[in-house]
Amino acid sequence: MDLGHIAEADMNIISLCQLEVVYHPTTENKLHSDFRGIMIIIHGLNEHSGRYTQFAKQLTNCYYGVYAMDWIGHGGSDGLHGYVPSLDHVVADTGAFLEKIKVTNPGVPCFLFGHSTGGAVVLKAASYPHVKKMLEGVILTSPALRVKPAHPIVGAVAPLFSLVVPKLQFKGANKKGIPVSRDPAALAAKYSDPLVYTGPIRVRTGHEILRICSYLMRNLKSVTAPFLVLHGTADKVTDPLASQDLYDKASSAFKDIKLYEGFLHDLLFEPERDQVGQDIIDWMGKRLSSPSFG
């Protein structure tokens, strides 16, 4: 496995392997124990962790360390591109990744960030007591909680087809892509990125998304981890009303919601991305200064 190294002017970015990326503040002699906290980024379906470099830079400028990983079948990870045999495996990988980070950075508060289907993964991971106890909070952007198949028959046949022909692709993808940002440059960059999967969704992958969404919607009241959920009201991919349901029904003592009027799906790639990032950073600071922290 090749190790890669990427350098930027005011941030060190070290690719540890095909699965993991680490971002550290560049201030000399800044020890891990001096970080305000660490953010672990779990990307969304069909994308990869490298897309979050700008957000990572914003975090490191505020003295948060950042770790990220690519799911199986995504970005630089192994596996057929765009194929996820089990989201439960991604959930387990997320927990194991967090545990490794905690061992490497003892005493540093950790936050889990998940976008879209990555948000569903993070929320399910945080439902396990051994994961929750390692976290100070969860941040979800446009989480996949209530997702409907493109056609009712897809939901009906997906369970069987996912077992018989799991890698079968349902239908051709629009090469121009679903409108997920109001920034034309960000939209073009996403759908021209060779590490972003733009092909037809695979049966098993689609079934796994429907399965995890169904589980989470049935168990919203059992959510107890501290969280911030952010969603654009004009999102065409995931349902902002489901995020409102999460906020209303979750049993978490520390929870917040931020709805952005007219924003689309990829909040951290909207024209107002810096403000969205700052809202997340402000919430992390609020969480760390709360009486319930620690």
Phi, psi and omega in degrees: 000126182281142174263135180246154178226129180236138180237142174230163188303314187238024178204136174270130179237119184241116176276110184285323178194190182292341185260335192234141175228139181236135177239127179237147171301149184268355181305127183298142177066015176282108184278155177306322182291347180266353176300144171293328180178180179232135175253130175252119185262126174245111186289175180266180181301136172073357178252203182203165187292334181297342179290347186259021181301317181295318177296319178299320178298318178298320179292315182293330176296339177257016176066040167251129171285153183227131172240150178212157177217154174263134174296166170300138180077011182227148175055234182268005182283165178287167176107162178296131185301126178082005182252123179239103182294333180200121174288338174297327176292323177294321176300314180296318178299322180297315178298318180292322178297314178300316180299319178298319180294320179296321179294320181287332184233066184299135176083356181268126180298138182241141176237143175255128177246133176222135178251133174057240177296330173299329175294320176296318178299312181297317181295319178291320178301317183289350178282345179273128185305322182291335175276314182303321183291344178270356187249147169260344178177166181234135177241127184238124172250126178048049186297144177278095181245316178237097183238128179257141176295156182302329179217141182307328182293334179298313178296328182287320185265345185303317181301319180286311183297328182293337177272321186275312181227068188299333184266002179300138179262135186288303182205162181295143178271150176285117185298332177286342174085156174292140178292107182245357178210149176272001178262108183303323181293319179294322179294316180295320180297320181296310188276000172252000179284119182295342179272355175267125181281123181242008180280179179298142180294141181273147188304310182297318179301312179298318179296321179296323178294313179299323183291314182290325178296316179299316179299313184293317181296329177284344188235027181300322182292341181274357178288123182236349181291146174298137182209157168237126176244133181234139184206144172273138184288342180258017180301127180259000185254309177239161191267115178296334178292332176290326175294322176295320177298319178301312180298317184290324189260338183299147180271003181303135177284333182238104183210149179214156177226144177225115177253130182255114184296122176082358181282154179263202193286313185273082187301324182277008175232012174281164178304331181265028185303323181296322178291321177299314178300320179292324177299322178293314180297319179297320180293320178299318177296320177298318179295317182291337179260003181284151179300334182279351181295134179080000000 
